[in-house]
Amino acid sequence: MARSNRQDSRLNSPKGLRSNFVPRFGMRPSRDRFGRFTEGIARAMGTPWFLLGLTIFAAAWLFYNVTAPIGWRFDSAANGFTALTLILSLQASYAAPLILLAQNRQDDRDRVQIEQDRQRAERNLNDTEYLAREVVALRLAMTDMATKDFIRAELRSLLEDLDRERDRDRADGKPVA
């Protein structure tokens, strides 16, 4: 049975070109792109340059709002530099989740790397055990192989048997070939 209430039942246009309810504006949001962005922010916030820049910004803010004429000041020392406090709080409130997102991505990468390392170690162990079995099989095969000395001893024994038979044949008067 055909579903008549499906929105994707139009067959006159390819599926990729059908318009969705939510319009696309330029690029679609990507989890990976956002994740790389959060890692970049977290990486930048951990640098001495970021701390130096934040310190210079706060010092300039304080210096201006203490030394500027009263009419030009935009954050008062009497109120405890409320605007500066709000800006730093806003920065911290955005920094913490971004850092946590970056840590979660790093944990995911570490988890994948640990699994790959475990699989590689398991393959190496299997390969090592296989090679050890092959070496043992070769050693066993080498002990069963006839050596030069063994072959010489067998040939001497056969030669002595032939010499004895020839001597017996001569003693019996049979012709020797």
N, C-alpha and C positions, 0 to 999 in steps of 0.2 A: 504494500500500500504506500502511496505517496503521501508525504506530509505537506499539506497545503499551507500550514501556518509557519513554516520555516522561513527565516529571512534570507538564507543563502540559497534559496531554490531558483534564483535567476540563473539561467544558463546562457544568456546572451553576452556575458562579459566574463573574462577570466577571473578566477577567485582572488588573485592578488590585486586586481584593479577595482574590485567592488568597494563602494564607500561604506565605511563603518559609521556607527552612530556618533562616536567621538572623533572629531576631525584631527588629522595629524598636522602639526605645525613644524615643518622642517624635519629635524631629526627626532627619532623616537628615543625616549629615555632608555638607557642601557644600565643594567645593574653593574656590569663590569666597568663601564665608564665612570659611574658614580663611585664605585669601590676604589678605582685608581685615584679619583679625585680626593676621597677621604684619606687614602694612604699618603698622598702628596701633602695634604694639610697636616696630618699627624707627623709626618717626617719633618716638615718645615718647622712645626712648633717645638720640636725637640732640639733645635739647633741653637748654638750660642748667638747666631745672627738675629734670630727671632727674639730671644730674650734681650739682646742689646737694643734692638729696634723698639720693643715694647717699653723698655726702661727710658729710652730717649723720648718716646712719645709721651709717657707719663710725666717725665721731668719737664718737658717743654710745656705741657698742659698746665702743670702746677706753677711753673715760672711765669707764664703769661697771665694766669688768673690771680697771681699775687702781685705782680709788678705793673700790670697794665692799669690805665686810669679806670676808675670805678664804672664809668659808663660803658666802657668797652669790654668789661669782663663778662663772660657768659656762664661761669661756674664760680660760685662764691665759696670762699674759705669758711665763712660763717656757717654755712650749711654742710660743711664737711665734704666739699667737692662732690656733690650728688651726681652730676652728669658723668664725671669720670668714673665714679663707682658703678653707675648703671652701664656704661660702655664696657668696663672690664668684666662685669657680671655677665653681660650679654656675650662677650667673647668667650668666657669660660663655659657658659651654658651651651654654646655651639661646639666648643672644642671637645668637651667630654664625650658626647655621643659620636663625634667623628673619629676620635681616638679609639673608642670601643669598637666601632665598625671596622676600622683598620686592623685592630687586634683580632677580631673575629675572622677577617679574611686571611690574616697570617696564620691563625689556628687552623683554618681549613687547608691552607697550603701545606702546613706542617703535617697535618693528618694524612694528606695524600702522599707526601714525601715519605712519611714513616711506613705507610702501606707499601709503597714501591720499594723501599729499602728492605722490608720484610720479605717481599716476593723475590727480590734479587738474592737475599741471603739464603732463602729456601732453594732457589735454583742452584746457587753455588754449592750448597750442601749436597744436593742431589748429584750434581756433576762430580763433586769430590768423592762421594760414595761410589759412583759408577767407575771412576778412574781407579779407586782403590781396589774394587772387585776385578777390574781388568788387569791390574798389576799382579794381583794374587793368582789370577788364571794364567798369566804369562809365566810366573815363577813355577807354578805347578807343571805347566807344559814344558818348561826348560828342564825340570828334573826328570821327566819321562823321555826326553830326547837322548838319542844315542850319542855318546861322546867319541872322540877320535880313539881314545884308549880302549873303549869298549869294542869298537869296530875292529881294531887291530887284534885284540884278544880273541874275538870271534873268528877272524880270518886265520889266525895262527892255529886255533883249535881245529878249524876245517882242514887246513893244510896238513896238520898232524894226522887227522883221520884219513885223508887221502893217501898220505905216505904209508900209513899202516895198512890200508887196503892194497896198495901197490906191492908192498913187501909180502903180504899174504898171498897175493896173486902170483908173485914170482916163486914163492915157496911151493905153491901148489902146481907150478909148471904152466900156468895159464899165460897166454901172450899179453904183454903189457903194451898199451897203445901209446 
